Amino acid sequence: MPQLSSRPDLSAAAHAPRMSNDENRSGGPSAPNTSVITKVKPKTKRPNLYRVLILNDDYTPMEFVVHVLEKFFQKDAEAATKIMLHVHHHGIGECGVFTYEIAETKVTQVMDFARKHQHPLQCVMEKK
């Protein structure tokens, strides 16, 4: 039968890890452990913008161009007429500025609508 001893077991203390001198110099176990937590906000980049342009031609009626500007670019009659006249006199006019996907959709819609109504109206997009 094993004997009970009043002596503490020193074998566990012999295998316990010891503190190095580096820990003692930095304040040891009595120094408070503090951390600073900062919340970093990710910086988002603005998407590239594209100008949607209508090109002048000799065949598309002015009224049709005004209708396109009202229907697809939500211009009122006065703004649509002003843009149409600019296209007529300068050969090109800006309908709006959009992100890539929206600009591409608008160009496609205008071109499909013009073809459906048998007009050679050209609508393009360019990076701003």
Accessible surface in RSA format (square Angstrom, percent):
REM  Atomic radii and reference values for relative SASA: ProtOr
REM  Chains: A
REM  Algorithm: Lee & Richards
REM  Probe-radius: 1.40
REM  Slices: 20
REM RES _ NUM      All-atoms   Total-Side   Main-Chain    Non-polar    All polar
REM                ABS   REL    ABS   REL    ABS   REL    ABS   REL    ABS   REL
RES MET A   1   223.55 115.8 143.62  95.1  79.93 190.3 118.64 100.9 104.92 139.0
RES PRO A   2   121.71  88.7  98.42  89.7  23.29  84.7 109.65  90.5  12.05  74.9
RES GLN A   3   172.18  96.3 143.09 104.6  29.10  69.3  48.37 103.0 123.81  93.9
RES LEU A   4   182.76 101.8 150.63 107.8  32.13  80.8 151.70 106.5  31.05  83.6
RES SER A   5    84.65  71.5  50.74  67.7  33.91  78.1  46.04  98.0  38.60  54.1
RES SER A   6   123.61 104.5  81.95 109.4  41.66  96.0  57.59 122.6  66.02  92.5
RES ARG A   7   187.85  78.9 171.73  87.5  16.12  38.4  66.19  90.5 121.67  73.7
RES PRO A   8    99.78  72.7  84.91  77.4  14.87  54.1  96.29  79.5   3.49  21.7
RES ASP A   9   106.72  74.8  81.20  80.8  25.52  60.4  42.18  99.3  64.55  64.4
RES LEU A  10   120.05  66.9 114.60  82.0   5.45  13.7 114.77  80.6   5.29  14.2
RES SER A  11    61.79  52.2  52.53  70.1   9.26  21.3  44.64  95.0  17.16  24.0
RES ALA A  12    69.71  64.1  54.58  84.2  15.13  34.4  63.70  89.7   6.01  15.9
RES ALA A  13    68.35  62.8  48.85  75.4  19.50  44.4  54.77  77.1  13.58  36.0
RES ALA A  14    73.40  67.5  42.79  66.0  30.61  69.6  50.26  70.8  23.14  61.3
RES HIS A  15   156.42  85.5 126.28  87.8  30.14  77.1  88.47  91.2  67.95  79.1
RES ALA A  16    51.68  47.5  39.42  60.8  12.27  27.9  44.70  63.0   6.98  18.5
RES PRO A  17   133.93  97.6 103.07  94.0  30.87 112.2 114.20  94.3  19.74 122.7
RES ARG A  18   215.35  90.4 181.66  92.6  33.69  80.2  72.38  98.9 142.97  86.7
RES MET A  19    94.42  48.9  70.83  46.9  23.59  56.2  42.43  36.1  52.00  68.9
RES SER A  20    58.87  49.7  48.54  64.8  10.33  23.8  49.93 106.3   8.94  12.5
RES ASN A  21   106.04  73.1 101.84  98.4   4.20  10.1  15.62  37.6  90.42  87.4
RES ASP A  22    96.33  67.5  89.29  88.9   7.04  16.6  29.15  68.6  67.18  67.0
RES GLU A  23    87.87  50.4  85.65  64.8   2.23   5.3  35.41  68.5  52.47  42.8
RES ASN A  24    86.13  59.4  65.80  63.6  20.32  48.9  24.89  59.9  61.23  59.2
RES ARG A  25   187.99  78.9 152.37  77.7  35.62  84.8  77.84 106.4 110.15  66.8
RES SER A  26    88.55  74.8  56.38  75.2  32.17  74.1  53.53 114.0  35.02  49.1
RES GLY A  27    36.59  45.1   0.00   N/A  36.59  45.1  28.72  78.8   7.87  17.6
RES GLY A  28    20.80  25.7   0.00   N/A  20.80  25.7   9.24  25.4  11.56  25.9
RES PRO A  29   116.78  85.1  78.25  71.3  38.52 140.0  91.63  75.7  25.15 156.3
RES SER A  30   105.75  89.4  70.51  94.1  35.25  81.2  56.66 120.6  49.10  68.8
RES ALA A  31    36.53  33.6  24.20  37.4  12.33  28.0  29.06  40.9   7.47  19.8
RES PRO A  32   116.07  84.6  90.54  82.5  25.53  92.8 101.24  83.6  14.83  92.2
RES ASN A  33   154.78 106.7 118.72 114.7  36.06  86.8  37.28  89.7 117.50 113.6
RES THR A  34   121.15  86.2  88.41  89.6  32.74  78.0  61.86  83.1  59.29  89.6
RES SER A  35   103.62  87.6  67.46  90.0  36.16  83.3  37.77  80.4  65.85  92.3
RES VAL A  36   135.24  89.0 103.48  93.7  31.76  76.5 106.37  92.4  28.87  78.3
RES ILE A  37   163.91  93.3 132.77  98.9  31.14  75.1 135.72  97.7  28.19  76.5
RES THR A  38   100.54  71.5  78.11  79.2  22.43  53.5  58.79  79.0  41.75  63.1
RES LYS A  39   192.29  93.8 159.16  97.7  33.13  78.9 107.73  97.0  84.56  90.1
RES VAL A  40   124.48  81.9  99.64  90.2  24.84  59.9 102.98  89.5  21.50  58.3
RES LYS A  41   170.99  83.4 157.99  96.9  13.00  31.0 101.43  91.3  69.56  74.1
RES PRO A  42   115.43  84.1  92.99  84.8  22.44  81.6 102.18  84.4  13.25  82.3
RES LYS A  43   203.03  99.0 165.97 101.8  37.06  88.2 114.77 103.3  88.26  94.0
RES THR A  44   126.00  89.6  96.30  97.6  29.70  70.8  69.15  92.9  56.84  85.9
RES LYS A  45   177.96  86.8 146.53  89.9  31.43  74.8 105.81  95.2  72.15  76.9
RES ARG A  46   206.08  86.5 194.59  99.2  11.49  27.4  74.21 101.4 131.87  79.9
RES PRO A  47    81.93  59.7  64.68  59.0  17.25  62.7  75.46  62.3   6.47  40.2
RES ASN A  48    67.24  46.4  55.47  53.6  11.76  28.3   9.26  22.3  57.98  56.0
RES LEU A  49    79.14  44.1  73.70  52.7   5.44  13.7  73.70  51.8   5.44  14.6
RES TYR A  50    34.80  16.2  34.80  19.8   0.00   0.0  13.16   9.9  21.64  26.7
RES ARG A  51    69.85  29.3  69.85  35.6   0.00   0.0   8.69  11.9  61.16  37.1
RES VAL A  52     0.00   0.0   0.00   0.0   0.00   0.0   0.00   0.0   0.00   0.0
RES LEU A  53     5.06   2.8   5.06   3.6   0.00   0.0   5.06   3.6   0.00   0.0
RES ILE A  54     0.04   0.0   0.04   0.0   0.00   0.0   0.04   0.0   0.00   0.0
RES LEU A  55    53.73  29.9  53.10  38.0   0.63   1.6  53.10  37.3   0.63   1.7
RES ASN A  56    61.83  42.6  37.81  36.5  24.02  57.8   4.96  11.9  56.87  55.0
RES ASP A  57    37.29  26.1  18.16  18.1  19.13  45.2  25.76  60.6  11.53  11.5
RES ASP A  58   131.98  92.4  95.21  94.8  36.76  86.9  26.77  63.0 105.21 104.9
RES TYR A  59   173.72  81.1 149.35  85.0  24.36  63.4 107.00  80.4  66.72  82.2
RES THR A  60    17.31  12.3   2.07   2.1  15.24  36.3   2.07   2.8  15.24  23.0
RES PRO A  61    54.12  39.4  43.21  39.4  10.91  39.7  54.12  44.7   0.00   0.0
RES MET A  62    73.03  37.8  70.20  46.5   2.83   6.7  48.24  41.0  24.79  32.8
RES GLU A  63   132.25  75.9 124.69  94.3   7.56  18.0  71.70 138.7  60.55  49.4
RES PHE A  64    21.37  10.7  16.69  10.3   4.68  12.2  20.54  12.5   0.83   2.4
RES VAL A  65    10.22   6.7  10.22   9.2   0.00   0.0  10.22   8.9   0.00   0.0
RES VAL A  66    24.16  15.9  24.16  21.9   0.00   0.0  24.16  21.0   0.00   0.0
RES HIS A  67    84.51  46.2  83.62  58.1   0.89   2.3  57.71  59.5  26.80  31.2
RES VAL A  68     0.00   0.0   0.00   0.0   0.00   0.0   0.00   0.0   0.00   0.0
RES LEU A  69     0.04   0.0   0.04   0.0   0.00   0.0   0.04   0.0   0.00   0.0
RES GLU A  70    63.82  36.6  52.34  39.6  11.48  27.3  18.88  36.5  44.94  36.7
RES LYS A  71   104.76  51.1  81.23  49.8  23.53  56.0  37.28  33.6  67.48  71.9
RES PHE A  72    23.73  11.9  21.10  13.1   2.63   6.8  23.64  14.3   0.09   0.3
RES PHE A  73    13.17   6.6   0.67   0.4  12.50  32.5   1.71   1.0  11.46  32.8
RES GLN A  74   134.22  75.1 104.10  76.1  30.12  71.7  66.66 141.9  67.56  51.2
RES LYS A  75    63.77  31.1  54.45  33.4   9.32  22.2  11.63  10.5  52.14  55.5
RES ASP A  76    95.16  66.7  81.38  81.0  13.78  32.6  45.88 108.0  49.28  49.1
RES ALA A  77    61.13  56.2  55.36  85.4   5.76  13.1  55.69  78.4   5.43  14.4
RES GLU A  78   144.80  83.1 133.87 101.3  10.93  26.0  54.62 105.7  90.18  73.6
RES ALA A  79    35.90  33.0  30.58  47.2   5.33  12.1  35.29  49.7   0.61   1.6
RES ALA A  80     0.00   0.0   0.00   0.0   0.00   0.0   0.00   0.0   0.00   0.0
RES THR A  81    53.58  38.1  53.58  54.3   0.00   0.0  39.83  53.5  13.75  20.8
RES LYS A  82   156.38  76.3 150.49  92.3   5.88  14.0  97.46  87.7  58.91  62.8
RES ILE A  83    28.08  16.0  26.28  19.6   1.81   4.4  28.08  20.2   0.00   0.0
RES MET A  84    15.17   7.9  14.43   9.5   0.74   1.8  14.26  12.1   0.91   1.2
RES LEU A  85    73.86  41.1  73.76  52.8   0.09   0.2  73.86  51.9   0.00   0.0
RES HIS A  86    85.80  46.9  80.89  56.2   4.92  12.6  60.97  62.8  24.83  28.9
RES VAL A  87     5.26   3.5   5.26   4.8   0.00   0.0   5.26   4.6   0.00   0.0
RES HIS A  88    83.24  45.5  70.54  49.0  12.70  32.5  38.65  39.8  44.60  51.9
RES HIS A  89   132.96  72.7  97.66  67.9  35.30  90.3  67.20  69.3  65.77  76.5
RES HIS A  90   126.21  69.0  95.46  66.4  30.75  78.7  71.96  74.2  54.26  63.1
RES GLY A  91    31.18  38.5   0.00   N/A  31.18  38.5  21.48  59.0   9.70  21.7
RES ILE A  92    69.46  39.5  69.46  51.8   0.00   0.0  69.46  50.0   0.00   0.0
RES GLY A  93     2.60   3.2   0.00   N/A   2.60   3.2   2.60   7.1   0.00   0.0
RES GLU A  94    69.86  40.1  54.26  41.0  15.61  37.2  16.33  31.6  53.53  43.7
RES CYS A  95     1.75   1.3   0.00   0.0   1.75   4.1   0.72   1.8   1.03   1.1
RES GLY A  96    14.11  17.4   0.00   N/A  14.11  17.4  14.06  38.6   0.05   0.1
RES VAL A  97    47.40  31.2  22.21  20.1  25.19  60.7  22.21  19.3  25.19  68.3
RES PHE A  98    45.91  23.0  41.29  25.6   4.62  12.0  45.91  27.8   0.00   0.0
RES THR A  99    38.66  27.5  37.36  37.9   1.30   3.1  32.65  43.8   6.01   9.1
RES TYR A 100    97.64  45.6  96.68  55.0   0.95   2.5  62.19  46.7  35.45  43.7
RES GLU A 101   116.57  66.9 115.03  87.0   1.53   3.6  59.98 116.0  56.59  46.2
RES ILE A 102    86.72  49.3  84.87  63.2   1.85   4.5  86.72  62.4   0.00   0.0
RES ALA A 103     0.00   0.0   0.00   0.0   0.00   0.0   0.00   0.0   0.00   0.0
RES GLU A 104    79.54  45.7  78.97  59.7   0.56   1.3  22.95  44.4  56.59  46.2
RES THR A 105    69.99  49.8  65.85  66.8   4.14   9.9  45.14  60.6  24.85  37.6
RES LYS A 106    30.26  14.8  30.26  18.6   0.00   0.0   8.15   7.3  22.11  23.6
RES VAL A 107    23.51  15.5  23.51  21.3   0.00   0.0  23.51  20.4   0.00   0.0
RES THR A 108    71.68  51.0  67.90  68.8   3.78   9.0  52.51  70.5  19.17  29.0
RES GLN A 109    76.49  42.8  70.74  51.7   5.75  13.7  22.08  47.0  54.41  41.3
RES VAL A 110     0.00   0.0   0.00   0.0   0.00   0.0   0.00   0.0   0.00   0.0
RES MET A 111    43.51  22.5  43.49  28.8   0.02   0.1  43.51  37.0   0.00   0.0
RES ASP A 112    88.62  62.1  82.37  82.0   6.26  14.8  29.20  68.7  59.42  59.3
RES PHE A 113    28.58  14.3  25.04  15.5   3.54   9.2  28.06  17.0   0.52   1.5
RES ALA A 114     0.00   0.0   0.00   0.0   0.00   0.0   0.00   0.0   0.00   0.0
RES ARG A 115   105.40  44.3  92.10  46.9  13.30  31.7  69.55  95.0  35.86  21.7
RES LYS A 116   162.98  79.5 130.68  80.2  32.30  76.9  89.27  80.4  73.71  78.5
RES HIS A 117    79.43  43.4  63.27  44.0  16.16  41.3  43.38  44.7  36.04  41.9
RES GLN A 118   164.32  91.9 133.38  97.5  30.95  73.7  45.66  97.2 118.66  90.0
RES HIS A 119    37.57  20.5  34.25  23.8   3.33   8.5  20.59  21.2  16.98  19.8
RES PRO A 120    56.81  41.4  49.12  44.8   7.69  27.9  54.10  44.7   2.71  16.9
RES LEU A 121     1.88   1.0   1.88   1.3   0.00   0.0   1.88   1.3   0.00   0.0
RES GLN A 122    70.80  39.6  70.60  51.6   0.20   0.5  26.16  55.7  44.64  33.9
RES CYS A 123     3.60   2.7   0.00   0.0   3.60   8.5   0.00   0.0   3.60   3.9
RES VAL A 124    56.19  37.0  53.82  48.7   2.37   5.7  56.19  48.8   0.00   0.0
RES MET A 125    51.31  26.6  27.87  18.4  23.44  55.8  21.65  18.4  29.66  39.3
RES GLU A 126    74.50  42.8  68.47  51.8   6.03  14.3  27.91  54.0  46.58  38.0
RES LYS A 127   124.96  61.0 101.01  62.0  23.95  57.0  57.66  51.9  67.30  71.7
RES LYS A 128   151.31  73.8  98.16  60.2  53.15 126.6  79.11  71.2  72.20  76.9
END  Absolute sums over single chains surface
CHAIN  1 A    10577.4       8655.8       1921.6       6089.0       4488.4
END  Absolute sums over all chains
TOTAL         10577.4       8655.8       1921.6       6089.0       4488.4
